Amino acid sequence: MHYLYIIYSGALDKYYTGESINPLVRLEQHNSHYFKKGFTNAANDWEIVLTKKCNFKTDAIYLEKFIKRMKSSKFIKKIILNPEILEDILSKKQL
């Protein structure tokens, strides 16, 4: 089982999208600056605002890349308010 997750930093007013088998452990890693050169190293107040369970790692990665390609916090806010959008994105995924 894999998860797509979106975290938010109030200090930066930024979102970050990732995938993991354990979003809570990954959140701790982001907040403790485990990833030394990572984007999330700029803050330590990250909080999970959305998780989406995926049956396959490839689906979680597909959603992560799709969201990152959009480069839009407006789009991320829409997903947070209406997570069903993610199912729609997956249903249109090319096999």
Secondary structure by P-SEA (a helix, b strand, c coil): cbbbbbbbbccccbbbbbccccaaaaaaaaaacccccccccccccccccbbbbbccaaaaaaaaaaaaaaccaaaaaaaaaccaaaaaaaaaccc
